[in-house]
Every structure is written in structure tokens, then in C-alpha cells.
Amino acid sequence: MAGSRASPAAGASQPKGGRSYPVLSRREIEAQIAEGRTIFILDQHVVKADAWRKYHPGGDKAIMHMVGRDATDEVNALHSLEARRMMDKYRVGRIEGCWKNFLPPIQGGKFRARVGEGEEEREEEYDANQAMKQTKEDATASPSDASSRSPSPTFDTDDAAPGSGLRNRKLGIARSDSASSLSSVDDATAPAPADGMAHLDVLTRKALKLDLAKYPSPDPATQDAIVDKYRRLHERIKAEGLYDCNYWAYAVEVSRYTLLAGLMLLCLRWQWYVASAFFLGCLWHQLVFTVHDAGHMGITHNFQVDTVIGILIADFIGGLSIGWWKRNHNVHHIITNSPEHDPDIQHMPFLAVSHRLLGSLRSTYYEHVMRYDAVARVMIALQHRLYYVLMLFGRFNLYRLSWMHLLAGQGPRKGAAAWHRWLEIAGQVFFWSWFGYGILYRAIDSNRDRLLFVLVSHLVTTPVHVQITLSHFAMSTADLGVDESFPQKMLRTTMDVDCPPWLDFFHGGLQFQAVHHLFPRIPRHNLRKTQRLVQEFCDDVGIPYALYGFVDGNKQVIGRLADVARQAAILAKCQSVMMAEGEMGHSHHHH
């Protein structure tokens, strides 16, 4: 989000109460971020989030990805009006004119510290030197040796940091794009990397070129125009009442849930264990959609009420943590499909949807390196064949993640959402009491039937896992840089699945994933109506709108997985060739 992109109402520096804010320069904001402050731009105001970062119900990671950026569209998309008003209390200044986004520190952005009085000139001199160095570099760089690789936050020296993005930006290449690759492709004198990283860098550049050809340019003027139209679309959606929840539709949902629960208990009583397990799986499958609505405040639009609805369904009936889901899901909504940052595509060592994951990237979400190790080599070579098999076990993985979240207390320990953790833990105890003890232990006699019941009930929920991955796995994972607007990023990384209206209940709104990513708080029963407006918007701004049938969408995903598996094979070949050459060259060198 490059420019200020303020809506007319938002630009006023005199909020209610007549308080005026000092104008802060970009340099001052940079210095404050260098000192460790959590600062982002919201409606032309500078917001300092340090005080409530730990209490943020959506998790601190989501905020970290907005540091140094204009977060207006992300904040508006994901928050209620009251949450927005609360943020206004943390304004510390305002900005004038267009805001140029920084790359947030969590993504490897570098920030210069404050300078003293006498150092101002040195600072200007430094900038001038940087610019000269840049011009020289640009003159000598041929497009073929342009690296997609930024100074890696871990391995590179600092001297190139401020300006280093300039050259990459000129080439349309994002600085954060390949931050974990250790090889410097730029440096002609460097020995060829023995790990095939150069091959991955070539692929990264190819993917970027494709996106740059297919989507509107990430330059600020183009993106500002897109944002302007996106905000107008948002006003239109509000005016048309598409944010109003259709409670009648929920009455229908609840009757469906009641029917499935009744059938499950009836079959259990008749000892038709497989049928009972099937209906329980169907119930879980359907309930997930309402939890998703509640997690996005799409039911009552009241944070506490919707969260409690979500906890009662997710934890008490489903055994899954909505707190875990929120922390994970909010990051996914902000930095969709980024191999380093989006937990929804970080499934190493089992699946890789981007060739970049073959480079052992470090996940900023899980805070560990996703190793491309021996297990990953075997799994990823077969991933397109094992995809559906892995999806069958999706729910078991969610139990693991839920418990890790609750036991480690990763949610807010204080603030409005602090008590949710205890309600969730009570919900987990309740779930394992009725499901684990009540059904599996008390109602079923033999271990064989118990195992069968667990497998059938869990495997029936597979379509949800396919659905969730379907919308993103086949889409772009390239990074077009800090200037790309929120709406364009969402539409570039998300696809919709086309299905007839009578099947909507089966997909539960998740088939309108692109629409949902643009406007996450719209209740799902209104997404089909909203889709028409979003398609008009896409035609208007020239962003391709990805829409596939369910079968075609699946083909796209399998195709992408097969493609990455193929790249893994090529990488292995590169590495063995380089190892051989390296050893020969090494012995040659010694003579």
C-alpha cells in the first residue's frame, strides 16, 4: 500500500476532542522503528502499537507484518468499528502526503537509527553516496545477472541496507523475495553455489516476471488507483446491506446441525458405528464454516459474542482451538501465500507449494527453519500423489496445533481476549469427555470399532482441508514488493471455486475465498451476491479474477504440486553435478 490513500473523512488531523497531532517525518518514524517501536500508519495517522501488541486478540504476529506500512486497508478489512476506535487512542502523530511503505523488520527490513545534531550532513552525504553507488551498479548490471535476492537479514553485512531495495525495485523484484538464499548470484567472482540455489533464484525471477506481466504494475500510482476503487466498492457493499447477517440462513444451518447430531446419536444407539461416525464427520464438516464466520465476526459483528459462539462450536463440539486458528489465520489474511510468512502454506516436510521452500526457508510464524531434509526430499518428490492421503489426516494435525497453542499460552495473556484461553481449555476437557470417554470408551465395545469410528469420523472432514488448500495452493507465491496494494495481493494469491448455488451448503462459503479475502467480515450467506460486485471491480482495475470449477481447481493444485516435485528433482540433479564438479575443481585447484 504505497500512497497515503486516505478516504476524505480520514485525512483530518483534528479528531473529536480537538486534539492535533504533530507531523512526523518518514525519517523520524524509521528511527523509532529502529529503536524497536511497533509503528504503522492508519488513516494518515501514526499509530504506536507497543502497549497493546501483546493483548491483540488476533495475535502479535499480524501486527509485526504491518510495522512501517500503511495498514489502513488490512485494519479496516479485519476489524470491527469499535476496535478501530480503540486504535485511535494510540495515535502519536500524523503524516502528510503519500506514505512510502517500509519492509517490516519481521520480513528482513533494515532501519537506520536516529542521528545527532552534527550528523545531519553526514546523513545527507551518505544518501548521496548511496545514490551514486546505485547509479554505478545500475549501469553495470545486465538484466541477466539481476538478483531476486535481497541482503539476507542473517548473512549479509549491513552497509548495503538502506538503498539496497532500489535496484531490485527497478527490476520489479521484491527485496524480501529470496531472503534466505545464501548464494549471491550478483557476485560474478563468487564460486558457483554448491547447493543449486542459483537454480531456485532463476525460478523465483521467472515467477516474478509472470506476475508482473499478468497483473497491474506494483508502482504507487497504479496501486493508489486500485485502492481508491476498492474503498469505494467497500462503501457500496456496506450501503447494499451485505454486511447484515441473514439470521434466517443460520436457522437453516442450525436445523441441519441438529439433524446430523440426531442421526449420529441414533446410529450409535443402534450400534451402526460406521454410519454414526459418518454423520459425526458431516456435523464437524458443517460446523467449521460457522466457526470461520464467528472467527471473522461475521455473525453478530460483536467481538466477544462471536468469539464465544466460535469457542462453543470449535472447542466444545469440535475439539479444535479457535484461538490458535485466529492467530494463524490473521497472519494468513495479511501476508497470503508468502512462503516465509504464511503458516497456511508452511507444511514442510510433507508439502511444498513453492520452489522457494526447497531452500530451507525460515518461517517467521513458527520461528524455525523449515528444513528441506531427507524426509522432505522423499515426501516432496511424491507430494502430488500423496496430496489427498495427507488431506485425510488434516484434522489430527489441527488437534496437535490447538493443544500446542493452548498449553504454550500463545494467545493474549491480558486484555479483552485473555479469558478466552480458559474457556477454550474447558472446551477441550468437555470435548474429550463426551467424544473420548462418552462415545469411544463407553458407547463402543471393541477396539476395532473404536479405531474405525475415529478414522471414519475424521476422514469425512477431508473436503474442508481440500477446500482450504484449494483456494491458495495453485496461486502465486511471488512477492511483488512493499508497494503492492492489499486488494491486488489478495486477488493474486487467492482463487474462487465455481459451484451451483444448491451446493453452497457443502462448500460453506469457502468457495468464495477471493471475495472473502477482500472483505473477511462479510457473512458467508452474502458472499455470492458480493461476488458479482468483486468481478466488476476486477474488470474495472484490470486484475485477473481466478475462478475455477471444483474439479479444475483440484487439477490446478495437483499440477502445482507436481511442478514443485519436478523442481525438487532438478535441484537434486544440480546439486549432485555441482558436488562432482566442485570436487574435481577442488583437486585441480590444489595442483
URJOCOR-V207768 format. One record per backbone hydrogen bond with DSSP energy under -0.5 kcal/mol. NH is the residue of the N-H (numbers start at 1). CO is the residue of the C=O. Records with the same first field share a line. If there is no record, write none. Layout:
NH: CO + CO
//
This chain:
2: 483
10: 7
11: 7 + 8
12: 9
15: 13 + 19
18: 15
21: 13
24: 22 + 94
29: 25
30: 26
31: 27
32: 28
33: 29
34: 30
35: 31
36: 33
37: 32
39: 37
40: 47
41: 69
42: 45
45: 42
46: 93
47: 40 + 45
48: 90
49: 38 + 47
52: 49
53: 49
56: 52 + 53
59: 56
63: 59
64: 60
65: 61
66: 63
67: 64
68: 39
69: 66
70: 1
71: 41 + 69
75: 71
76: 72
77: 73
78: 74
79: 75
84: 80
85: 81
86: 82
87: 83
88: 84
89: 85 + 86
90: 87
91: 88
92: 46
93: 46
94: 22
95: 44
101: 99
102: 68
104: 102
107: 104
108: 105
109: 104
119: 116
120: 117
123: 119
124: 120
125: 121
126: 122
127: 123
128: 124
129: 125
130: 126
131: 127
132: 128
133: 129
134: 130
135: 131
136: 132
137: 133
138: 134
139: 135
140: 136
141: 137
142: 140
145: 142
146: 143
150: 175
156: 152
160: 157
161: 158
164: 160 + 161
166: 163
167: 163
168: 164
169: 165
170: 166
171: 167
172: 169
173: 168
174: 479
177: 174
178: 175
179: 176
181: 178
185: 183
188: 186
190: 187
196: 193
199: 196
200: 196
201: 197
202: 198
203: 199
204: 200
205: 201
206: 202
207: 203
208: 204
209: 205
210: 206
211: 207
212: 208
213: 209
214: 210
215: 211
223: 219
224: 220
225: 221
226: 222
227: 223
228: 224
229: 225
230: 226
231: 227
232: 228
233: 229
234: 230
235: 231
236: 232
237: 233
238: 234
239: 235
240: 236
241: 238
242: 237
244: 241
247: 245
249: 246
250: 246
251: 247
252: 248
253: 249
254: 250
255: 251
256: 252
257: 253
258: 254
259: 255
260: 256
261: 257
262: 258
263: 259
264: 260
265: 261
266: 262
267: 263
268: 264
269: 265
270: 266
271: 268
272: 267
273: 271
276: 272
277: 273
278: 274
279: 275
280: 276
281: 277
282: 278
283: 279
284: 280
285: 281
286: 282
287: 283
288: 284
289: 285 + 286
290: 286
291: 287
292: 288
293: 289
294: 290
295: 291
296: 292
297: 294
298: 293
303: 301
306: 302
307: 303
308: 304
309: 305
310: 306
311: 307
312: 308
313: 309
314: 310
315: 311
316: 311
317: 312 + 313
318: 313
319: 315
320: 314
322: 320
325: 321
326: 322
327: 323
328: 324
329: 325
330: 326
331: 327
332: 328
333: 329
334: 330 + 331
335: 331
338: 335
339: 337 + 477
342: 338
343: 341
345: 342
346: 343
347: 345 + 351
350: 347
351: 347
357: 354
358: 355
359: 356
360: 357
363: 361 + 368
364: 340 + 362
365: 340
367: 363
368: 363
370: 361
371: 369
373: 371
377: 373
378: 374
379: 375
380: 376
381: 377
382: 378 + 379
383: 380
385: 382
386: 382
387: 383
390: 386
391: 387
392: 388
393: 389 + 390
394: 391
396: 393
397: 393
398: 394
399: 395
400: 396
401: 397
402: 398
403: 399
404: 400
405: 401
406: 402
407: 403
408: 404
409: 405
410: 405
418: 415
420: 417
421: 417 + 418
423: 419
424: 420
425: 421
426: 422
427: 423
428: 424
429: 425
430: 426
431: 427
432: 428
433: 429
434: 430
435: 431
436: 431
437: 432
438: 433
439: 434
440: 435
441: 436
442: 437
443: 438 + 439
444: 439
450: 446
451: 447
452: 448
453: 449
454: 450
455: 451
456: 452
457: 453
458: 454
459: 455
460: 456
461: 458
462: 459
463: 460
464: 461
465: 461 + 462
466: 462
467: 463
468: 464
469: 465
470: 466
471: 467
472: 469
473: 469
474: 470
475: 472
476: 492
480: 478
484: 481
489: 485
490: 486
491: 487
492: 488
493: 489
494: 490
495: 471
496: 546
497: 511
498: 496 + 548
503: 500
504: 501
506: 503
507: 503
508: 504
509: 504
510: 507
512: 509
513: 510
516: 512
517: 513
518: 514
519: 515
522: 519
526: 523
527: 524
530: 526
531: 527
532: 528 + 529
533: 529
534: 530
535: 531
536: 532
537: 533
538: 534
539: 535
540: 536
541: 537
542: 538
543: 538
544: 542
546: 544
547: 545
548: 496
550: 498
553: 549
554: 550
555: 551
556: 552
557: 553
558: 554
559: 555
560: 556
561: 557
562: 558
563: 559
564: 560
565: 561
566: 562
567: 563
568: 564
569: 565
570: 566
571: 567
572: 568
573: 569
574: 570
575: 571
576: 572
577: 573
578: 574
579: 575
580: 576
581: 577
582: 578
583: 579
584: 580
585: 581
586: 582
587: 583
588: 584
589: 585
590: 586
591: 587
//
